[in-house]
Amino acid sequence: MFSMKLMIVISLVLNIAVLIPVCYGLISDAEWARESYGNATAARGILLSVYISIALISLGLLVRIEPKFVAALLLVQIIYKVITPFAVGTVSNPVVVSNLLIAMVHSVTLFMIYRENG
């Protein structure tokens, strides 16, 4: 069975593993980034800032795991990821699909944090 600490590490590493290439694609204006996120705009730049912030916080929390801080980060991510298909208007966009899958992993982690730390 997975422990809370292992699930925290899995969620934080998942954030970093997904966000590094996504941020690089947005910064370099890769074709796949344009197809998934649209053309480079101020809004996409704001999204990039949010993604970089999540990656940096995830990295910091890997260095020093604080379950309550991890819970706050994951809760915000779960909410925005679950709202994404409604905001985008489809579930067929690859960003929406990956958001929902990541939200499932983070939900398990959040449940385990809550169960162990009440």
Jmol script that loads the backbone (N, CA, C; Angstrom):
load data "model"
ATOM      1  N   MET A   1       0.840  -1.192   0.000  1.00  0.00           N
ATOM      2  CA  MET A   1       0.000   0.000   0.000  1.00  0.00           C
ATOM      3  C   MET A   1       0.879   1.247   0.000  1.00  0.00           C
ATOM      4  N   PHE A   2       0.410   2.274  -0.680  1.00  0.00           N
ATOM      5  CA  PHE A   2       1.154   3.521  -0.766  1.00  0.00           C
ATOM      6  C   PHE A   2       1.011   4.305   0.534  1.00  0.00           C
ATOM      7  N   SER A   3       2.116   4.861   0.984  1.00  0.00           N
ATOM      8  CA  SER A   3       2.075   5.709   2.171  1.00  0.00           C
ATOM      9  C   SER A   3       1.769   7.146   1.752  1.00  0.00           C
ATOM     10  N   MET A   4       1.372   7.951   2.739  1.00  0.00           N
ATOM     11  CA  MET A   4       1.092   9.352   2.466  1.00  0.00           C
ATOM     12  C   MET A   4       2.326  10.037   1.885  1.00  0.00           C
ATOM     13  N   LYS A   5       3.483   9.788   2.503  1.00  0.00           N
ATOM     14  CA  LYS A   5       4.704  10.459   2.054  1.00  0.00           C
ATOM     15  C   LYS A   5       5.054  10.060   0.617  1.00  0.00           C
ATOM     16  N   LEU A   6       4.883   8.796   0.278  1.00  0.00           N
ATOM     17  CA  LEU A   6       5.153   8.358  -1.096  1.00  0.00           C
ATOM     18  C   LEU A   6       4.191   9.030  -2.069  1.00  0.00           C
ATOM     19  N   MET A   7       2.911   9.119  -1.703  1.00  0.00           N
ATOM     20  CA  MET A   7       1.940   9.767  -2.584  1.00  0.00           C
ATOM     21  C   MET A   7       2.253  11.250  -2.746  1.00  0.00           C
ATOM     22  N   ILE A   8       2.722  11.895  -1.680  1.00  0.00           N
ATOM     23  CA  ILE A   8       3.126  13.299  -1.791  1.00  0.00           C
ATOM     24  C   ILE A   8       4.263  13.424  -2.799  1.00  0.00           C
ATOM     25  N   VAL A   9       5.256  12.561  -2.683  1.00  0.00           N
ATOM     26  CA  VAL A   9       6.389  12.603  -3.616  1.00  0.00           C
ATOM     27  C   VAL A   9       5.902  12.351  -5.039  1.00  0.00           C
ATOM     28  N   ILE A  10       5.023  11.385  -5.222  1.00  0.00           N
ATOM     29  CA  ILE A  10       4.497  11.086  -6.562  1.00  0.00           C
ATOM     30  C   ILE A  10       3.784  12.313  -7.139  1.00  0.00           C
ATOM     31  N   SER A  11       2.932  12.955  -6.354  1.00  0.00           N
ATOM     32  CA  SER A  11       2.207  14.133  -6.847  1.00  0.00           C
ATOM     33  C   SER A  11       3.154  15.281  -7.186  1.00  0.00           C
ATOM     34  N   LEU A  12       4.124  15.535  -6.324  1.00  0.00           N
ATOM     35  CA  LEU A  12       5.051  16.645  -6.572  1.00  0.00           C
ATOM     36  C   LEU A  12       5.947  16.366  -7.767  1.00  0.00           C
ATOM     37  N   VAL A  13       6.437  15.143  -7.887  1.00  0.00           N
ATOM     38  CA  VAL A  13       7.274  14.778  -9.044  1.00  0.00           C
ATOM     39  C   VAL A  13       6.437  14.824 -10.321  1.00  0.00           C
ATOM     40  N   LEU A  14       5.178  14.387 -10.243  1.00  0.00           N
ATOM     41  CA  LEU A  14       4.282  14.471 -11.402  1.00  0.00           C
ATOM     42  C   LEU A  14       4.122  15.922 -11.856  1.00  0.00           C
ATOM     43  N   ASN A  15       3.913  16.826 -10.903  1.00  0.00           N
ATOM     44  CA  ASN A  15       3.826  18.248 -11.254  1.00  0.00           C
ATOM     45  C   ASN A  15       5.055  18.697 -12.020  1.00  0.00           C
ATOM     46  N   ILE A  16       6.214  18.396 -11.482  1.00  0.00           N
ATOM     47  CA  ILE A  16       7.479  18.846 -12.089  1.00  0.00           C
ATOM     48  C   ILE A  16       7.686  18.185 -13.445  1.00  0.00           C
ATOM     49  N   ALA A  17       7.446  16.874 -13.514  1.00  0.00           N
ATOM     50  CA  ALA A  17       7.667  16.129 -14.758  1.00  0.00           C
ATOM     51  C   ALA A  17       6.759  16.615 -15.887  1.00  0.00           C
ATOM     52  N   VAL A  18       5.554  17.022 -15.554  1.00  0.00           N
ATOM     53  CA  VAL A  18       4.626  17.525 -16.574  1.00  0.00           C
ATOM     54  C   VAL A  18       4.930  18.987 -16.902  1.00  0.00           C
ATOM     55  N   LEU A  19       5.203  19.782 -15.876  1.00  0.00           N
ATOM     56  CA  LEU A  19       5.323  21.226 -16.093  1.00  0.00           C
ATOM     57  C   LEU A  19       6.619  21.657 -16.756  1.00  0.00           C
ATOM     58  N   ILE A  20       7.707  20.942 -16.566  1.00  0.00           N
ATOM     59  CA  ILE A  20       8.959  21.342 -17.229  1.00  0.00           C
ATOM     60  C   ILE A  20       8.793  21.334 -18.753  1.00  0.00           C
ATOM     61  N   PRO A  21       8.341  20.230 -19.354  1.00  0.00           N
ATOM     62  CA  PRO A  21       8.180  20.282 -20.818  1.00  0.00           C
ATOM     63  C   PRO A  21       7.068  21.228 -21.263  1.00  0.00           C
ATOM     64  N   VAL A  22       5.997  21.337 -20.487  1.00  0.00           N
ATOM     65  CA  VAL A  22       4.909  22.251 -20.856  1.00  0.00           C
ATOM     66  C   VAL A  22       5.420  23.691 -20.847  1.00  0.00           C
ATOM     67  N   CYS A  23       6.127  24.075 -19.788  1.00  0.00           N
ATOM     68  CA  CYS A  23       6.675  25.438 -19.716  1.00  0.00           C
ATOM     69  C   CYS A  23       7.659  25.682 -20.853  1.00  0.00           C
ATOM     70  N   TYR A  24       8.498  24.701 -21.136  1.00  0.00           N
ATOM     71  CA  TYR A  24       9.439  24.855 -22.244  1.00  0.00           C
ATOM     72  C   TYR A  24       8.685  25.044 -23.562  1.00  0.00           C
ATOM     73  N   GLY A  25       7.640  24.258 -23.766  1.00  0.00           N
ATOM     74  CA  GLY A  25       6.848  24.382 -24.998  1.00  0.00           C
ATOM     75  C   GLY A  25       6.177  25.737 -25.111  1.00  0.00           C
ATOM     76  N   LEU A  26       5.676  26.257 -23.994  1.00  0.00           N
ATOM     77  CA  LEU A  26       5.048  27.577 -24.021  1.00  0.00           C
ATOM     78  C   LEU A  26       6.081  28.672 -24.266  1.00  0.00           C
ATOM     79  N   ILE A  27       7.237  28.559 -23.620  1.00  0.00           N
ATOM     80  CA  ILE A  27       8.293  29.564 -23.793  1.00  0.00           C
ATOM     81  C   ILE A  27       8.828  29.555 -25.222  1.00  0.00           C
ATOM     82  N   SER A  28       9.033  28.359 -25.771  1.00  0.00           N
ATOM     83  CA  SER A  28       9.605  28.238 -27.119  1.00  0.00           C
ATOM     84  C   SER A  28       8.545  28.358 -28.214  1.00  0.00           C
ATOM     85  N   ASP A  29       7.281  28.488 -27.823  1.00  0.00           N
ATOM     86  CA  ASP A  29       6.165  28.581 -28.755  1.00  0.00           C
ATOM     87  C   ASP A  29       6.141  27.385 -29.711  1.00  0.00           C
ATOM     88  N   ALA A  30       6.328  26.201 -29.120  1.00  0.00           N
ATOM     89  CA  ALA A  30       6.324  24.964 -29.902  1.00  0.00           C
ATOM     90  C   ALA A  30       4.963  24.773 -30.573  1.00  0.00           C
ATOM     91  N   GLU A  31       4.972  24.088 -31.697  1.00  0.00           N
ATOM     92  CA  GLU A  31       3.731  23.874 -32.447  1.00  0.00           C
ATOM     93  C   GLU A  31       2.690  23.152 -31.589  1.00  0.00           C
ATOM     94  N   TRP A  32       3.097  22.122 -30.828  1.00  0.00           N
ATOM     95  CA  TRP A  32       2.141  21.393 -29.991  1.00  0.00           C
ATOM     96  C   TRP A  32       1.554  22.313 -28.907  1.00  0.00           C
ATOM     97  N   ALA A  33       2.343  23.273 -28.444  1.00  0.00           N
ATOM     98  CA  ALA A  33       1.843  24.216 -27.441  1.00  0.00           C
ATOM     99  C   ALA A  33       0.792  25.133 -28.058  1.00  0.00           C
ATOM    100  N   ARG A  34       1.035  25.579 -29.287  1.00  0.00           N
ATOM    101  CA  ARG A  34       0.046  26.420 -29.980  1.00  0.00           C
ATOM    102  C   ARG A  34      -1.238  25.636 -30.224  1.00  0.00           C
ATOM    103  N   GLU A  35      -1.103  24.360 -30.606  1.00  0.00           N
ATOM    104  CA  GLU A  35      -2.279  23.536 -30.872  1.00  0.00           C
ATOM    105  C   GLU A  35      -3.102  23.295 -29.606  1.00  0.00           C
ATOM    106  N   SER A  36      -2.419  23.128 -28.464  1.00  0.00           N
ATOM    107  CA  SER A  36      -3.112  22.816 -27.215  1.00  0.00           C
ATOM    108  C   SER A  36      -3.530  24.045 -26.420  1.00  0.00           C
ATOM    109  N   TYR A  37      -2.701  25.102 -26.455  1.00  0.00           N
ATOM    110  CA  TYR A  37      -2.935  26.286 -25.624  1.00  0.00           C
ATOM    111  C   TYR A  37      -3.293  27.539 -26.427  1.00  0.00           C
ATOM    112  N   GLY A  38      -3.254  27.446 -27.743  1.00  0.00           N
ATOM    113  CA  GLY A  38      -3.519  28.605 -28.575  1.00  0.00           C
ATOM    114  C   GLY A  38      -2.250  29.401 -28.832  1.00  0.00           C
ATOM    115  N   ASN A  39      -2.387  30.465 -29.592  1.00  0.00           N
ATOM    116  CA  ASN A  39      -1.244  31.311 -29.926  1.00  0.00           C
ATOM    117  C   ASN A  39      -0.734  32.040 -28.691  1.00  0.00           C
ATOM    118  N   ALA A  40       0.511  32.498 -28.787  1.00  0.00           N
ATOM    119  CA  ALA A  40       1.117  33.245 -27.687  1.00  0.00           C
ATOM    120  C   ALA A  40       0.332  34.537 -27.463  1.00  0.00           C
ATOM    121  N   THR A  41      -0.200  34.668 -26.255  1.00  0.00           N
ATOM    122  CA  THR A  41      -0.971  35.851 -25.874  1.00  0.00           C
ATOM    123  C   THR A  41      -0.596  36.216 -24.440  1.00  0.00           C
ATOM    124  N   ALA A  42      -1.093  37.336 -23.986  1.00  0.00           N
ATOM    125  CA  ALA A  42      -0.881  37.717 -22.582  1.00  0.00           C
ATOM    126  C   ALA A  42      -1.484  36.661 -21.655  1.00  0.00           C
ATOM    127  N   ALA A  43      -2.654  36.145 -22.004  1.00  0.00           N
ATOM    128  CA  ALA A  43      -3.298  35.129 -21.167  1.00  0.00           C
ATOM    129  C   ALA A  43      -2.437  33.869 -21.076  1.00  0.00           C
ATOM    130  N   ARG A  44      -1.842  33.461 -22.185  1.00  0.00           N
ATOM    131  CA  ARG A  44      -0.967  32.286 -22.155  1.00  0.00           C
ATOM    132  C   ARG A  44       0.276  32.567 -21.321  1.00  0.00           C
ATOM    133  N   GLY A  45       0.767  33.799 -21.343  1.00  0.00           N
ATOM    134  CA  GLY A  45       1.901  34.185 -20.513  1.00  0.00           C
ATOM    135  C   GLY A  45       1.556  34.135 -19.028  1.00  0.00           C
ATOM    136  N   ILE A  46       0.340  34.539 -18.698  1.00  0.00           N
ATOM    137  CA  ILE A  46      -0.118  34.453 -17.309  1.00  0.00           C
ATOM    138  C   ILE A  46      -0.203  32.983 -16.883  1.00  0.00           C
ATOM    139  N   LEU A  47      -0.746  32.143 -17.743  1.00  0.00           N
ATOM    140  CA  LEU A  47      -0.805  30.712 -17.459  1.00  0.00           C
ATOM    141  C   LEU A  47       0.598  30.144 -17.260  1.00  0.00           C
ATOM    142  N   LEU A  48       1.542  30.564 -18.084  1.00  0.00           N
ATOM    143  CA  LEU A  48       2.931  30.125 -17.936  1.00  0.00           C
ATOM    144  C   LEU A  48       3.469  30.517 -16.563  1.00  0.00           C
ATOM    145  N   SER A  49       3.160  31.715 -16.108  1.00  0.00           N
ATOM    146  CA  SER A  49       3.595  32.156 -14.781  1.00  0.00           C
ATOM    147  C   SER A  49       3.023  31.270 -13.682  1.00  0.00           C
ATOM    148  N   VAL A  50       1.751  30.906 -13.815  1.00  0.00           N
ATOM    149  CA  VAL A  50       1.124  30.014 -12.835  1.00  0.00           C
ATOM    150  C   VAL A  50       1.809  28.654 -12.864  1.00  0.00           C
ATOM    151  N   TYR A  51       2.061  28.127 -14.054  1.00  0.00           N
ATOM    152  CA  TYR A  51       2.722  26.827 -14.179  1.00  0.00           C
ATOM    153  C   TYR A  51       4.129  26.853 -13.578  1.00  0.00           C
ATOM    154  N   ILE A  52       4.888  27.904 -13.855  1.00  0.00           N
ATOM    155  CA  ILE A  52       6.237  28.016 -13.282  1.00  0.00           C
ATOM    156  C   ILE A  52       6.145  28.071 -11.758  1.00  0.00           C
ATOM    157  N   SER A  53       5.186  28.799 -11.236  1.00  0.00           N
ATOM    158  CA  SER A  53       5.004  28.890  -9.782  1.00  0.00           C
ATOM    159  C   SER A  53       4.711  27.520  -9.180  1.00  0.00           C
ATOM    160  N   ILE A  54       3.807  26.769  -9.807  1.00  0.00           N
ATOM    161  CA  ILE A  54       3.468  25.432  -9.306  1.00  0.00           C
ATOM    162  C   ILE A  54       4.693  24.528  -9.341  1.00  0.00           C
ATOM    163  N   ALA A  55       5.475  24.602 -10.413  1.00  0.00           N
ATOM    164  CA  ALA A  55       6.679  23.774 -10.517  1.00  0.00           C
ATOM    165  C   ALA A  55       7.692  24.133  -9.427  1.00  0.00           C
ATOM    166  N   LEU A  56       7.906  25.425  -9.205  1.00  0.00           N
ATOM    167  CA  LEU A  56       8.869  25.855  -8.186  1.00  0.00           C
ATOM    168  C   LEU A  56       8.409  25.485  -6.781  1.00  0.00           C
ATOM    169  N   ILE A  57       7.131  25.659  -6.499  1.00  0.00           N
ATOM    170  CA  ILE A  57       6.613  25.281  -5.184  1.00  0.00           C
ATOM    171  C   ILE A  57       6.714  23.769  -5.008  1.00  0.00           C
ATOM    172  N   SER A  58       6.410  23.017  -6.046  1.00  0.00           N
ATOM    173  CA  SER A  58       6.534  21.559  -5.975  1.00  0.00           C
ATOM    174  C   SER A  58       7.968  21.151  -5.690  1.00  0.00           C
ATOM    175  N   LEU A  59       8.904  21.793  -6.349  1.00  0.00           N
ATOM    176  CA  LEU A  59      10.323  21.497  -6.116  1.00  0.00           C
ATOM    177  C   LEU A  59      10.705  21.817  -4.670  1.00  0.00           C
ATOM    178  N   GLY A  60      10.292  22.967  -4.189  1.00  0.00           N
ATOM    179  CA  GLY A  60      10.587  23.336  -2.807  1.00  0.00           C
ATOM    180  C   GLY A  60       9.985  22.368  -1.807  1.00  0.00           C
ATOM    181  N   LEU A  61       8.771  21.908  -2.077  1.00  0.00           N
ATOM    182  CA  LEU A  61       8.115  20.969  -1.170  1.00  0.00           C
ATOM    183  C   LEU A  61       8.713  19.575  -1.248  1.00  0.00           C
ATOM    184  N   LEU A  62       9.386  19.266  -2.347  1.00  0.00           N
ATOM    185  CA  LEU A  62      10.134  18.006  -2.400  1.00  0.00           C
ATOM    186  C   LEU A  62      11.356  18.068  -1.497  1.00  0.00           C
ATOM    187  N   VAL A  63      11.965  19.243  -1.419  1.00  0.00           N
ATOM    188  CA  VAL A  63      13.143  19.429  -0.569  1.00  0.00           C
ATOM    189  C   VAL A  63      12.735  19.335   0.902  1.00  0.00           C
ATOM    190  N   ARG A  64      11.615  19.960   1.233  1.00  0.00           N
ATOM    191  CA  ARG A  64      11.104  19.906   2.611  1.00  0.00           C
ATOM    192  C   ARG A  64       9.607  19.665   2.564  1.00  0.00           C
ATOM    193  N   ILE A  65       9.242  18.420   2.760  1.00  0.00           N
ATOM    194  CA  ILE A  65       7.831  18.039   2.673  1.00  0.00           C
ATOM    195  C   ILE A  65       7.080  18.533   3.901  1.00  0.00           C
ATOM    196  N   GLU A  66       6.087  19.368   3.642  1.00  0.00           N
ATOM    197  CA  GLU A  66       5.180  19.874   4.671  1.00  0.00           C
ATOM    198  C   GLU A  66       3.764  19.508   4.206  1.00  0.00           C
ATOM    199  N   PRO A  67       3.191  18.434   4.774  1.00  0.00           N
ATOM    200  CA  PRO A  67       1.896  17.950   4.266  1.00  0.00           C
ATOM    201  C   PRO A  67       0.807  19.011   4.157  1.00  0.00           C
ATOM    202  N   LYS A  68       0.724  19.937   5.096  1.00  0.00           N
ATOM    203  CA  LYS A  68      -0.332  20.958   5.022  1.00  0.00           C
ATOM    204  C   LYS A  68      -0.107  21.909   3.848  1.00  0.00           C
ATOM    205  N   PHE A  69       1.146  22.231   3.546  1.00  0.00           N
ATOM    206  CA  PHE A  69       1.444  23.073   2.379  1.00  0.00           C
ATOM    207  C   PHE A  69       1.156  22.309   1.094  1.00  0.00           C
ATOM    208  N   VAL A  70       1.539  21.027   1.070  1.00  0.00           N
ATOM    209  CA  VAL A  70       1.257  20.187  -0.102  1.00  0.00           C
ATOM    210  C   VAL A  70      -0.248  20.110  -0.318  1.00  0.00           C
ATOM    211  N   ALA A  71      -1.001  19.926   0.766  1.00  0.00           N
ATOM    212  CA  ALA A  71      -2.461  19.832   0.655  1.00  0.00           C
ATOM    213  C   ALA A  71      -3.045  21.099   0.036  1.00  0.00           C
ATOM    214  N   ALA A  72      -2.555  22.258   0.457  1.00  0.00           N
ATOM    215  CA  ALA A  72      -3.067  23.520  -0.096  1.00  0.00           C
ATOM    216  C   ALA A  72      -2.773  23.610  -1.595  1.00  0.00           C
ATOM    217  N   LEU A  73      -1.557  23.281  -1.985  1.00  0.00           N
ATOM    218  CA  LEU A  73      -1.180  23.313  -3.404  1.00  0.00           C
ATOM    219  C   LEU A  73      -2.054  22.366  -4.213  1.00  0.00           C
ATOM    220  N   LEU A  74      -2.186  21.130  -3.746  1.00  0.00           N
ATOM    221  CA  LEU A  74      -2.950  20.134  -4.492  1.00  0.00           C
ATOM    222  C   LEU A  74      -4.432  20.479  -4.560  1.00  0.00           C
ATOM    223  N   LEU A  75      -4.975  21.037  -3.480  1.00  0.00           N
ATOM    224  CA  LEU A  75      -6.388  21.413  -3.500  1.00  0.00           C
ATOM    225  C   LEU A  75      -6.673  22.459  -4.573  1.00  0.00           C
ATOM    226  N   VAL A  76      -5.827  23.467  -4.660  1.00  0.00           N
ATOM    227  CA  VAL A  76      -5.995  24.489  -5.694  1.00  0.00           C
ATOM    228  C   VAL A  76      -5.882  23.851  -7.077  1.00  0.00           C
ATOM    229  N   GLN A  77      -4.908  22.968  -7.247  1.00  0.00           N
ATOM    230  CA  GLN A  77      -4.742  22.319  -8.548  1.00  0.00           C
ATOM    231  C   GLN A  77      -5.947  21.455  -8.910  1.00  0.00           C
ATOM    232  N   ILE A  78      -6.438  20.686  -7.953  1.00  0.00           N
ATOM    233  CA  ILE A  78      -7.588  19.821  -8.223  1.00  0.00           C
ATOM    234  C   ILE A  78      -8.780  20.669  -8.669  1.00  0.00           C
ATOM    235  N   ILE A  79      -9.034  21.755  -7.962  1.00  0.00           N
ATOM    236  CA  ILE A  79     -10.182  22.603  -8.307  1.00  0.00           C
ATOM    237  C   ILE A  79     -10.033  23.169  -9.718  1.00  0.00           C
ATOM    238  N   TYR A  80      -8.865  23.754 -10.032  1.00  0.00           N
ATOM    239  CA  TYR A  80      -8.756  24.353 -11.372  1.00  0.00           C
ATOM    240  C   TYR A  80      -8.745  23.298 -12.458  1.00  0.00           C
ATOM    241  N   LYS A  81      -8.199  22.137 -12.179  1.00  0.00           N
ATOM    242  CA  LYS A  81      -8.159  21.081 -13.188  1.00  0.00           C
ATOM    243  C   LYS A  81      -9.548  20.504 -13.460  1.00  0.00           C
ATOM    244  N   VAL A  82     -10.365  20.377 -12.428  1.00  0.00           N
ATOM    245  CA  VAL A  82     -11.725  19.863 -12.604  1.00  0.00           C
ATOM    246  C   VAL A  82     -12.611  20.902 -13.298  1.00  0.00           C
ATOM    247  N   ILE A  83     -12.360  22.159 -13.075  1.00  0.00           N
ATOM    248  CA  ILE A  83     -13.129  23.228 -13.718  1.00  0.00           C
ATOM    249  C   ILE A  83     -12.742  23.388 -15.199  1.00  0.00           C
ATOM    250  N   THR A  84     -11.538  22.986 -15.556  1.00  0.00           N
ATOM    251  CA  THR A  84     -11.014  23.205 -16.914  1.00  0.00           C
ATOM    252  C   THR A  84     -11.957  22.751 -18.034  1.00  0.00           C
ATOM    253  N   PRO A  85     -12.538  21.539 -17.993  1.00  0.00           N
ATOM    254  CA  PRO A  85     -13.404  21.159 -19.123  1.00  0.00           C
ATOM    255  C   PRO A  85     -14.614  22.075 -19.285  1.00  0.00           C
ATOM    256  N   PHE A  86     -15.109  22.623 -18.186  1.00  0.00           N
ATOM    257  CA  PHE A  86     -16.239  23.554 -18.274  1.00  0.00           C
ATOM    258  C   PHE A  86     -15.800  24.882 -18.885  1.00  0.00           C
ATOM    259  N   ALA A  87     -14.609  25.327 -18.509  1.00  0.00           N
ATOM    260  CA  ALA A  87     -14.089  26.594 -19.033  1.00  0.00           C
ATOM    261  C   ALA A  87     -13.725  26.477 -20.510  1.00  0.00           C
ATOM    262  N   VAL A  88     -13.189  25.326 -20.894  1.00  0.00           N
ATOM    263  CA  VAL A  88     -12.749  25.116 -22.275  1.00  0.00           C
ATOM    264  C   VAL A  88     -13.926  24.689 -23.160  1.00  0.00           C
ATOM    265  N   GLY A  89     -14.884  24.011 -22.567  1.00  0.00           N
ATOM    266  CA  GLY A  89     -16.061  23.583 -23.318  1.00  0.00           C
ATOM    267  C   GLY A  89     -15.916  22.242 -23.998  1.00  0.00           C
ATOM    268  N   THR A  90     -14.883  21.486 -23.629  1.00  0.00           N
ATOM    269  CA  THR A  90     -14.676  20.171 -24.219  1.00  0.00           C
ATOM    270  C   THR A  90     -13.820  19.323 -23.283  1.00  0.00           C
ATOM    271  N   VAL A  91     -13.917  18.019 -23.457  1.00  0.00           N
ATOM    272  CA  VAL A  91     -13.001  17.119 -22.753  1.00  0.00           C
ATOM    273  C   VAL A  91     -12.024  16.470 -23.734  1.00  0.00           C
ATOM    274  N   SER A  92     -12.090  16.859 -24.995  1.00  0.00           N
ATOM    275  CA  SER A  92     -11.218  16.239 -25.997  1.00  0.00           C
ATOM    276  C   SER A  92      -9.863  16.936 -26.137  1.00  0.00           C
ATOM    277  N   ASN A  93      -9.714  18.121 -25.565  1.00  0.00           N
ATOM    278  CA  ASN A  93      -8.433  18.827 -25.604  1.00  0.00           C
ATOM    279  C   ASN A  93      -7.422  18.056 -24.759  1.00  0.00           C
ATOM    280  N   PRO A  94      -6.194  17.848 -25.264  1.00  0.00           N
ATOM    281  CA  PRO A  94      -5.203  17.071 -24.500  1.00  0.00           C
ATOM    282  C   PRO A  94      -4.854  17.692 -23.145  1.00  0.00           C
ATOM    283  N   VAL A  95      -4.926  18.997 -23.028  1.00  0.00           N
ATOM    284  CA  VAL A  95      -4.662  19.649 -21.741  1.00  0.00           C
ATOM    285  C   VAL A  95      -5.760  19.287 -20.751  1.00  0.00           C
ATOM    286  N   VAL A  96      -7.000  19.273 -21.198  1.00  0.00           N
ATOM    287  CA  VAL A  96      -8.123  18.923 -20.334  1.00  0.00           C
ATOM    288  C   VAL A  96      -7.981  17.474 -19.862  1.00  0.00           C
ATOM    289  N   VAL A  97      -7.663  16.578 -20.783  1.00  0.00           N
ATOM    290  CA  VAL A  97      -7.509  15.161 -20.439  1.00  0.00           C
ATOM    291  C   VAL A  97      -6.403  14.982 -19.402  1.00  0.00           C
ATOM    292  N   SER A  98      -5.246  15.587 -19.642  1.00  0.00           N
ATOM    293  CA  SER A  98      -4.140  15.435 -18.688  1.00  0.00           C
ATOM    294  C   SER A  98      -4.498  16.086 -17.352  1.00  0.00           C
ATOM    295  N   ASN A  99      -5.191  17.218 -17.374  1.00  0.00           N
ATOM    296  CA  ASN A  99      -5.608  17.860 -16.126  1.00  0.00           C
ATOM    297  C   ASN A  99      -6.483  16.928 -15.287  1.00  0.00           C
ATOM    298  N   LEU A 100      -7.426  16.258 -15.925  1.00  0.00           N
ATOM    299  CA  LEU A 100      -8.329  15.380 -15.195  1.00  0.00           C
ATOM    300  C   LEU A 100      -7.594  14.164 -14.631  1.00  0.00           C
ATOM    301  N   LEU A 101      -6.664  13.621 -15.394  1.00  0.00           N
ATOM    302  CA  LEU A 101      -5.885  12.479 -14.901  1.00  0.00           C
ATOM    303  C   LEU A 101      -4.993  12.881 -13.719  1.00  0.00           C
ATOM    304  N   ILE A 102      -4.354  14.023 -13.840  1.00  0.00           N
ATOM    305  CA  ILE A 102      -3.509  14.510 -12.748  1.00  0.00           C
ATOM    306  C   ILE A 102      -4.359  14.828 -11.524  1.00  0.00           C
ATOM    307  N   ALA A 103      -5.540  15.380 -11.722  1.00  0.00           N
ATOM    308  CA  ALA A 103      -6.438  15.684 -10.600  1.00  0.00           C
ATOM    309  C   ALA A 103      -6.803  14.412  -9.842  1.00  0.00           C
ATOM    310  N   MET A 104      -6.947  13.301 -10.544  1.00  0.00           N
ATOM    311  CA  MET A 104      -7.250  12.034  -9.872  1.00  0.00           C
ATOM    312  C   MET A 104      -6.097  11.613  -8.959  1.00  0.00           C
ATOM    313  N   VAL A 105      -4.876  11.700  -9.464  1.00  0.00           N
ATOM    314  CA  VAL A 105      -3.706  11.344  -8.647  1.00  0.00           C
ATOM    315  C   VAL A 105      -3.623  12.270  -7.442  1.00  0.00           C
ATOM    316  N   HIS A 106      -3.749  13.563  -7.678  1.00  0.00           N
ATOM    317  CA  HIS A 106      -3.669  14.534  -6.582  1.00  0.00           C
ATOM    318  C   HIS A 106      -4.801  14.335  -5.566  1.00  0.00           C
ATOM    319  N   SER A 107      -5.968  13.898  -6.019  1.00  0.00           N
ATOM    320  CA  SER A 107      -7.081  13.646  -5.103  1.00  0.00           C
ATOM    321  C   SER A 107      -6.757  12.507  -4.142  1.00  0.00           C
ATOM    322  N   VAL A 108      -6.120  11.471  -4.650  1.00  0.00           N
ATOM    323  CA  VAL A 108      -5.698  10.357  -3.785  1.00  0.00           C
ATOM    324  C   VAL A 108      -4.700  10.873  -2.752  1.00  0.00           C
ATOM    325  N   THR A 109      -3.736  11.654  -3.211  1.00  0.00           N
ATOM    326  CA  THR A 109      -2.736  12.208  -2.298  1.00  0.00           C
ATOM    327  C   THR A 109      -3.392  13.085  -1.246  1.00  0.00           C
ATOM    328  N   LEU A 110      -4.292  13.958  -1.671  1.00  0.00           N
ATOM    329  CA  LEU A 110      -4.974  14.847  -0.733  1.00  0.00           C
ATOM    330  C   LEU A 110      -5.785  14.051   0.289  1.00  0.00           C
ATOM    331  N   PHE A 111      -6.464  13.016  -0.154  1.00  0.00           N
ATOM    332  CA  PHE A 111      -7.220  12.156   0.755  1.00  0.00           C
ATOM    333  C   PHE A 111      -6.287  11.537   1.796  1.00  0.00           C
ATOM    334  N   MET A 112      -5.125  11.070   1.355  1.00  0.00           N
ATOM    335  CA  MET A 112      -4.189  10.427   2.278  1.00  0.00           C
ATOM    336  C   MET A 112      -3.626  11.433   3.279  1.00  0.00           C
ATOM    337  N   ILE A 113      -3.360  12.647   2.817  1.00  0.00           N
ATOM    338  CA  ILE A 113      -2.894  13.695   3.735  1.00  0.00           C
ATOM    339  C   ILE A 113      -3.964  13.988   4.774  1.00  0.00           C
ATOM    340  N   TYR A 114      -5.199  14.133   4.322  1.00  0.00           N
ATOM    341  CA  TYR A 114      -6.306  14.440   5.229  1.00  0.00           C
ATOM    342  C   TYR A 114      -6.496  13.302   6.236  1.00  0.00           C
ATOM    343  N   ARG A 115      -6.455  12.075   5.743  1.00  0.00           N
ATOM    344  CA  ARG A 115      -6.661  10.912   6.618  1.00  0.00           C
ATOM    345  C   ARG A 115      -5.602  10.832   7.702  1.00  0.00           C
ATOM    346  N   GLU A 116      -4.364  11.150   7.340  1.00  0.00           N
ATOM    347  CA  GLU A 116      -3.275  11.018   8.303  1.00  0.00           C
ATOM    348  C   GLU A 116      -3.128  12.250   9.206  1.00  0.00           C
ATOM    349  N   ASN A 117      -3.536  13.428   8.726  1.00  0.00           N
ATOM    350  CA  ASN A 117      -3.329  14.660   9.484  1.00  0.00           C
ATOM    351  C   ASN A 117      -4.624  15.310   9.957  1.00  0.00           C
ATOM    352  N   GLY A 118      -5.757  14.694   9.601  1.00  0.00           N
ATOM    353  CA  GLY A 118      -7.066  15.167  10.044  1.00  0.00           C
ATOM    354  C   GLY A 118      -7.250  16.593   9.874  1.00  0.00           C
TER     355      GLY A 118
END
end "model"
wireframe off; spacefill off
backbone 0.3
color backbone group
